[in-house]
């Protein structure tokens, strides 16, 4: 278990904020103190007040120590958080021992440390603290002081009631613990997957910005290179007949002119290419997406469908290109021989379908495909994966306004089909929609 706790994912994800535990413990201290005071001085039941407040004081001392020892933003490593939650469980068990054990209606609060652990600690540590709480509940079912009751009388609960309370605690531990763990784990996986999506977008945006950087560099270097070229020509005129410097001066002039030509080409590529590179017709988009996946032993077929009206020309979107490329890559990975890309458009929508002749989507994951860390690739093989790529592709395409559906082409084993559908306005973007209105 030590190797598991040393893994980077546990160091980064399974860290509970100390200030959260401190505030929860202050709330527990206030509730425990109020309960003891009400039972002892309002209801006037016989309660070992001194011993109860001694245990409550231990929690207060621990809170004060942690508050002064660590900053409020400190995050606990898993083992430290487990130690603090175990202390809370044992402290509550001590209070219950002195106030009736499982006959005390507050015994259900023993589930709280397990729920907190399930939301923030690794599964093995949660199972460990759950075992501790169940063991403590089993002990309290047989060994405890009498439940505080009216003076001179003793409330004796039947065995079946105590057994029912034990079952209620164990059932609540299992249900709330599993539920909290699943919800927290899904939130952590989704957060990780969204972070990966942001990294992909950031990378694509950096690549798109290189063109602008090249133009800026060409502009800044143009003036000093022009000066060097002028000086080189003057030196060639003055020293052209001198055999000692003739070749060097000629080389200096030609190389400076070559540098100016390169910078001029970069500038022209940026200025001339910016307009047409910012817009991408549907067919050009498909060709750009498919081009990197042609040479993998799988035939790629392009099939235009029934197209009505002018070809849609949308804005270049790195997220859309990456998302469609991931769909085509998956199709190529799982196809036997052929991948088919079919598209069509009309006045209302733009549709693109990616189909392969592989095994298709299995029934057990078809409803969940597109979720983070859901994959049909066999783990531990060269084609293994975590399912993040498809989640990222789905997220990026949906950000562009598209809707995506996954299915199988007819009978099982006939291949998979992924349909991407944009409203025409979303595909064109506001600029092209405004132009088409004229």
C-alpha positions as CSV (number, residue, x, y, z in Angstrom):
1,X,0.0,0.0,0.0
2,X,2.9,2.3,0.5
3,X,3.8,2.2,-3.2
4,X,0.2,3.1,-4.0
5,X,0.2,6.1,-1.7
6,X,3.5,7.3,-3.2
7,X,2.1,7.4,-6.7
8,X,1.7,10.9,-8.2
9,X,-2.1,10.6,-8.6
10,X,-2.5,10.0,-4.9
11,X,-0.1,12.8,-4.0
12,X,-2.0,15.2,-6.1
13,X,-5.6,14.1,-5.9
14,X,-6.1,12.3,-2.5
15,X,-5.2,15.3,-0.3
16,X,-7.7,16.5,2.2
17,X,-7.7,20.2,3.1
18,X,-6.8,20.5,6.8
19,X,-9.0,23.5,7.4
20,X,-12.0,21.4,6.3
21,X,-11.4,18.9,9.0
22,X,-10.8,21.6,11.6
23,X,-14.1,23.3,11.0
24,X,-16.0,20.0,10.9
25,X,-14.4,19.1,14.3
26,X,-15.3,22.4,15.8
27,X,-18.9,21.8,14.7
28,X,-18.7,18.3,16.3
29,X,-17.3,19.7,19.5
30,X,-20.2,22.2,19.7
31,X,-22.8,19.5,19.0
32,X,-21.2,17.1,21.6
33,X,-21.0,19.8,24.2
34,X,-24.6,20.9,23.7
35,X,-25.8,17.3,23.9
36,X,-24.0,16.5,27.1
37,X,-25.2,19.8,28.7
38,X,-28.8,19.3,27.7
39,X,-28.9,15.6,28.9
40,X,-27.1,16.4,32.2
41,X,-28.6,19.7,33.3
42,X,-31.9,20.1,31.4
43,X,-33.1,16.5,31.4
44,X,-31.1,15.9,34.6
45,X,-30.1,12.4,33.5
46,X,-27.1,10.9,35.2
47,X,-24.2,11.4,32.8
48,X,-20.4,11.2,33.5
49,X,-20.0,14.8,32.6
50,X,-16.3,15.1,33.5
51,X,-15.2,12.1,31.4
52,X,-17.3,13.2,28.5
53,X,-15.9,16.7,28.5
54,X,-12.4,15.3,28.9
55,X,-12.8,13.5,25.6
56,X,-14.3,16.6,24.0
57,X,-11.4,18.6,25.3
58,X,-9.0,16.3,23.5
59,X,-10.7,17.1,20.2
60,X,-10.4,20.9,21.0
61,X,-6.7,20.5,21.9
62,X,-6.0,18.7,18.7
63,X,-7.8,21.4,16.7
64,X,-5.8,24.2,18.4
65,X,-2.6,22.3,17.8
66,X,-3.3,21.8,14.1
67,X,-4.5,25.4,13.7
68,X,-1.3,26.9,15.1
69,X,1.0,24.3,13.6
70,X,-0.1,24.4,10.0
71,X,-1.5,27.1,7.7
72,X,-5.2,27.0,6.7
73,X,-4.3,26.0,3.2
74,X,-2.3,23.0,4.2
75,X,-3.4,19.7,2.5
76,X,-2.9,16.5,4.4
77,X,-1.2,13.5,2.9
78,X,-3.4,10.4,2.9
79,X,-1.9,8.7,6.0
80,X,-2.1,11.9,8.1
81,X,-5.7,12.4,7.1
82,X,-6.4,8.7,8.0
83,X,-4.9,9.3,11.4
84,X,-7.0,12.3,12.2
85,X,-10.2,10.6,11.0
86,X,-9.4,7.5,13.1
87,X,-8.9,9.8,16.1
88,X,-12.4,11.3,15.5
89,X,-13.9,7.9,15.2
90,X,-12.3,6.7,18.4
91,X,-13.3,9.9,20.3
92,X,-16.9,9.4,19.2
93,X,-16.7,5.8,20.2
94,X,-15.5,6.8,23.7
95,X,-18.4,9.2,24.1
96,X,-20.9,6.5,23.0
97,X,-19.3,4.0,25.4
98,X,-20.1,6.3,28.3
99,X,-23.6,7.1,27.1
100,X,-25.2,3.8,26.2
101,X,-23.3,2.4,23.2
102,X,-25.5,1.5,20.3
103,X,-28.6,2.2,22.3
104,X,-27.7,5.9,22.0
105,X,-29.5,7.4,19.0
106,X,-26.4,9.4,18.1
107,X,-24.5,6.2,17.3
108,X,-25.3,6.7,13.6
109,X,-22.8,9.6,13.6
110,X,-20.1,6.9,13.5
111,X,-20.6,6.8,9.7
112,X,-19.3,10.4,9.3
113,X,-15.5,9.7,9.3
114,X,-16.0,6.9,6.7
115,X,-18.0,9.2,4.4
116,X,-15.3,11.9,4.7
117,X,-12.6,9.3,3.9
118,X,-14.6,8.0,0.9
119,X,-14.7,11.5,-0.7
120,X,-11.0,12.3,-0.4
121,X,-8.8,9.3,0.5
122,X,-7.7,6.2,-1.5
123,X,-10.1,3.2,-1.5
124,X,-7.8,1.0,0.7
125,X,-7.6,3.6,3.4
126,X,-11.4,4.1,3.3
127,X,-11.9,0.3,3.7
128,X,-9.4,0.4,6.7
129,X,-11.3,3.1,8.6
130,X,-14.6,1.4,7.7
131,X,-13.3,-1.8,9.3
132,X,-12.2,0.2,12.4
133,X,-15.7,1.7,12.7
134,X,-17.5,-1.6,12.2
135,X,-15.3,-3.3,14.8
136,X,-15.9,-0.4,17.3
137,X,-19.7,-0.7,16.7
138,X,-19.5,-4.5,17.3
139,X,-17.7,-3.8,20.6
140,X,-20.2,-1.1,21.7
141,X,-23.1,-3.5,21.0
142,X,-21.9,-5.6,24.0
143,X,-19.7,-3.4,26.2
144,X,-20.9,0.1,27.3
145,X,-22.2,2.0,30.2
146,X,-26.0,2.3,30.7
147,X,-27.9,4.8,28.6
148,X,-28.6,7.9,30.7
149,X,-32.2,7.8,31.9
150,X,-34.4,9.1,34.7
151,X,-32.7,8.8,38.1
152,X,-33.5,5.5,39.9
153,X,-34.5,3.7,36.7
154,X,-32.6,2.0,33.9
155,X,-33.7,1.7,30.3
156,X,-33.0,-1.8,29.1
157,X,-33.2,-2.2,25.3
158,X,-33.9,-5.6,23.8
159,X,-31.2,-7.5,22.0
160,X,-33.1,-7.3,18.7
161,X,-33.1,-3.5,18.9
162,X,-29.3,-3.4,19.4
163,X,-28.8,-5.9,16.6
164,X,-31.0,-3.6,14.4
165,X,-28.9,-0.6,15.3
166,X,-25.7,-2.5,14.4
167,X,-27.2,-3.5,11.1
168,X,-28.3,0.1,10.5
169,X,-24.8,1.4,11.1
170,X,-23.2,-1.1,8.9
171,X,-25.7,-0.6,6.1
172,X,-25.3,3.2,6.3
173,X,-21.5,2.8,6.2
174,X,-21.7,0.7,3.1
175,X,-24.3,2.7,1.2
176,X,-23.1,6.2,2.0
177,X,-19.4,5.2,1.7
178,X,-19.8,3.6,-1.7
179,X,-22.1,6.5,-2.9
180,X,-19.7,9.2,-1.7
181,X,-16.7,7.3,-3.2
182,X,-18.3,6.9,-6.6
183,X,-19.4,10.5,-6.8
184,X,-16.0,11.8,-5.7
185,X,-14.1,9.5,-8.0
186,X,-16.2,10.5,-11.0
187,X,-15.6,14.2,-10.2
188,X,-11.9,13.6,-9.9
189,X,-11.8,11.7,-13.3
190,X,-13.8,14.4,-14.9
191,X,-11.5,17.1,-13.6
192,X,-8.4,15.3,-14.8
193,X,-10.0,14.8,-18.2
194,X,-11.0,18.4,-18.5
195,X,-7.5,19.4,-17.6
196,X,-6.2,17.2,-20.4
197,X,-8.7,18.9,-22.8
198,X,-7.5,22.4,-21.8
199,X,-3.9,21.3,-22.4
200,X,-4.8,20.1,-25.9
201,X,-6.5,23.3,-26.7
202,X,-3.6,25.3,-25.3
203,X,-1.2,23.4,-27.5
204,X,-3.3,23.9,-30.6
205,X,-3.5,27.6,-29.8
206,X,0.2,27.9,-29.4
207,X,0.7,26.2,-32.8
208,X,-1.7,28.7,-34.4
209,X,0.2,31.6,-32.9
210,X,3.5,30.6,-34.5
211,X,2.4,32.3,-37.8
212,X,2.0,35.6,-36.0
213,X,5.3,35.2,-34.2
214,X,7.0,34.6,-37.6
215,X,5.5,37.8,-39.0
216,X,6.6,39.8,-36.0
217,X,10.1,38.4,-36.3
218,X,10.3,39.2,-40.0
219,X,9.1,42.8,-39.3
220,X,11.7,43.3,-36.5
221,X,14.6,41.8,-38.4
222,X,13.8,43.5,-41.7
223,X,15.4,46.9,-40.9
224,X,18.8,45.7,-39.6
225,X,19.1,43.3,-42.6
226,X,18.3,46.1,-45.0
227,X,21.1,48.1,-43.4
228,X,23.5,45.2,-43.6
229,X,22.6,44.7,-47.3
230,X,23.3,48.4,-48.1
231,X,26.7,48.3,-46.3
232,X,27.6,45.1,-48.1
233,X,26.9,46.7,-51.5
234,X,29.1,49.7,-50.6
235,X,31.9,47.5,-49.4
236,X,31.6,45.5,-52.7
237,X,32.0,48.6,-54.7
238,X,35.0,49.8,-52.7
239,X,36.8,46.4,-52.3
240,X,35.5,44.5,-55.4
241,X,38.9,44.6,-57.1
242,X,40.8,43.6,-54.0
243,X,41.5,39.8,-54.2
244,X,41.8,39.6,-50.4
245,X,38.2,40.6,-49.7
246,X,36.3,40.1,-53.0
247,X,34.9,36.7,-52.2
248,X,34.1,37.5,-48.6
249,X,32.3,40.7,-49.5
250,X,30.3,39.0,-52.3
251,X,29.3,36.2,-49.9
252,X,28.2,38.7,-47.3
253,X,26.0,40.6,-49.8
254,X,24.4,37.4,-51.2
255,X,23.7,35.9,-47.8
256,X,22.1,39.2,-46.6
257,X,19.9,39.2,-49.6
258,X,19.0,35.6,-49.0
259,X,18.0,36.5,-45.5
260,X,15.8,39.3,-46.7
261,X,14.2,37.0,-49.2
262,X,13.4,34.5,-46.5
263,X,11.9,37.2,-44.3
264,X,9.9,38.5,-47.2
265,X,8.5,35.0,-47.8
266,X,7.5,34.7,-44.1
267,X,5.8,38.0,-44.2
268,X,3.9,37.2,-47.4
269,X,2.9,33.8,-46.0
270,X,1.5,35.5,-42.9
271,X,-0.3,38.3,-44.7
272,X,-1.6,36.3,-47.7
273,X,-2.4,33.1,-45.8
274,X,-4.1,34.6,-42.8
275,X,-7.4,35.3,-44.6
276,X,-7.7,31.9,-46.3
277,X,-6.2,30.0,-43.4
278,X,-8.7,31.5,-41.0
279,X,-11.6,30.0,-43.1
280,X,-11.9,26.4,-44.1
281,X,-14.4,24.9,-46.6
282,X,-16.1,21.6,-45.5
283,X,-14.2,19.5,-48.1
284,X,-10.8,21.1,-47.2
285,X,-11.6,20.4,-43.5
286,X,-12.2,16.7,-44.3
287,X,-9.0,16.4,-46.4
288,X,-6.9,18.1,-43.6
289,X,-8.4,15.7,-41.0
290,X,-7.9,12.6,-43.1
291,X,-4.4,13.3,-44.5
292,X,-2.4,12.1,-41.5
293,X,-4.2,8.8,-41.4
294,X,-3.9,7.6,-45.0
295,X,-0.8,5.4,-44.7
296,X,-1.7,2.8,-42.2
297,X,-2.8,-0.1,-44.4
298,X,-6.5,0.9,-44.2
299,X,-8.4,2.3,-47.3
300,X,-10.1,5.6,-46.7
301,X,-13.1,6.3,-48.8
302,X,-14.6,9.7,-49.2
303,X,-18.3,9.8,-50.1
304,X,-20.1,13.1,-50.5
305,X,-23.8,12.8,-49.8
306,X,-26.8,14.9,-50.9
307,X,-25.6,18.5,-50.6
308,X,-28.0,21.4,-51.0
309,X,-26.9,24.9,-51.4
310,X,-23.4,26.4,-51.4
311,X,-20.6,24.6,-49.6
312,X,-20.3,25.8,-46.0
313,X,-17.0,27.6,-45.2
314,X,-16.4,27.7,-41.5
315,X,-13.8,29.4,-39.4
316,X,-10.6,27.3,-38.7
317,X,-11.0,25.7,-35.3
318,X,-8.1,23.8,-33.9
319,X,-10.5,22.0,-31.5
320,X,-12.7,20.8,-34.4
321,X,-9.7,19.6,-36.4
322,X,-8.3,17.7,-33.4
323,X,-11.7,16.2,-32.5
324,X,-12.5,14.9,-36.0
325,X,-8.9,13.7,-36.3
326,X,-9.3,11.6,-33.2
327,X,-12.6,10.1,-34.5
328,X,-10.8,9.1,-37.8
329,X,-7.8,7.8,-35.9
330,X,-10.1,5.5,-33.8
331,X,-11.8,4.3,-36.9
332,X,-8.5,3.5,-38.6
333,X,-7.3,1.6,-35.4
334,X,-10.3,-0.7,-35.3
335,X,-11.1,-1.1,-39.0
336,X,-10.4,-4.3,-40.8
337,X,-9.9,-2.9,-44.3
338,X,-11.9,0.3,-44.9
339,X,-12.9,3.6,-43.2
340,X,-15.6,5.6,-44.9
341,X,-16.1,9.3,-44.3
342,X,-19.4,10.6,-45.6
343,X,-20.7,14.2,-45.4
344,X,-23.6,16.3,-46.5
345,X,-25.1,19.7,-45.9
346,X,-28.3,21.7,-46.5
347,X,-29.7,25.0,-45.5
348,X,-30.2,23.8,-41.9
349,X,-27.3,21.6,-40.9
350,X,-23.9,20.1,-41.7
351,X,-23.4,16.4,-41.1
352,X,-20.3,14.3,-41.1
353,X,-20.2,10.5,-40.5
354,X,-17.1,8.4,-39.8
355,X,-17.7,4.6,-40.4
356,X,-15.4,1.6,-40.2
357,X,-15.8,-2.1,-41.0
358,X,-14.5,-3.3,-37.6
359,X,-16.2,-5.1,-34.7
360,X,-18.2,-2.0,-33.7
361,X,-19.1,-0.8,-30.2
362,X,-19.9,-3.5,-27.7
363,X,-23.3,-3.2,-26.1
364,X,-22.0,-2.7,-22.5
365,X,-20.1,0.5,-23.3
366,X,-22.3,2.0,-26.1
367,X,-24.3,4.0,-23.6
368,X,-21.2,5.2,-21.8
369,X,-18.9,5.9,-24.7
370,X,-17.4,9.3,-24.6
371,X,-17.1,9.4,-20.9
372,X,-13.6,10.0,-19.5
373,X,-11.6,6.8,-18.9
374,X,-14.1,4.6,-20.7
375,X,-12.4,2.6,-23.5
376,X,-13.0,-0.4,-25.6
377,X,-9.3,-0.8,-26.3
378,X,-7.7,-3.8,-24.5
379,X,-5.4,-2.5,-21.8
380,X,-1.8,-3.6,-21.7
381,X,-1.6,-3.8,-25.5
382,X,-0.1,-1.6,-28.1
383,X,-3.6,-0.3,-28.8
384,X,-4.5,0.2,-25.2
385,X,-5.7,3.5,-23.9
386,X,-7.6,5.3,-21.2
387,X,-10.5,6.5,-23.3
388,X,-9.4,10.1,-22.8
389,X,-8.9,10.9,-26.5
390,X,-12.5,10.2,-27.3
391,X,-13.7,12.2,-24.4
392,X,-11.5,15.1,-25.4
393,X,-12.7,14.9,-29.0
394,X,-16.4,14.8,-27.9
395,X,-15.8,17.8,-25.6
396,X,-14.1,19.9,-28.3
397,X,-16.7,19.1,-30.9
398,X,-19.5,19.9,-28.6
399,X,-17.9,23.3,-27.8
400,X,-18.1,24.1,-31.5
401,X,-21.9,23.6,-31.4
402,X,-21.9,20.0,-32.7
403,X,-23.9,17.0,-31.4
404,X,-22.3,13.6,-31.6
405,X,-24.0,10.2,-31.6
406,X,-22.3,6.8,-31.5
407,X,-23.7,3.6,-32.9
408,X,-23.2,0.4,-34.9
409,X,-23.9,0.0,-38.6
410,X,-26.6,-2.6,-38.7
411,X,-25.9,-6.1,-37.4
412,X,-23.3,-6.7,-34.6
413,X,-19.8,-6.8,-36.1
414,X,-20.7,-4.7,-39.1
415,X,-18.7,-1.8,-37.9
416,X,-19.1,1.4,-35.9
417,X,-20.6,4.7,-37.0
418,X,-20.0,8.1,-35.4
419,X,-22.2,11.0,-36.6
420,X,-21.2,14.6,-36.0
421,X,-24.0,17.1,-36.7
422,X,-23.7,20.9,-36.6
423,X,-26.5,23.5,-37.1
424,X,-25.3,25.4,-40.2
425,X,-25.1,28.7,-38.2
426,X,-22.7,27.0,-35.7
427,X,-20.5,25.6,-38.4
428,X,-20.3,28.8,-40.4
429,X,-19.7,31.1,-37.4
430,X,-21.0,34.7,-37.0
431,X,-18.8,36.2,-39.7
432,X,-19.9,33.8,-42.5
433,X,-23.5,33.9,-41.4
434,X,-23.4,37.7,-41.7
435,X,-21.8,37.5,-45.2
436,X,-24.4,35.0,-46.4
437,X,-27.2,37.4,-45.4
438,X,-26.2,39.8,-48.1
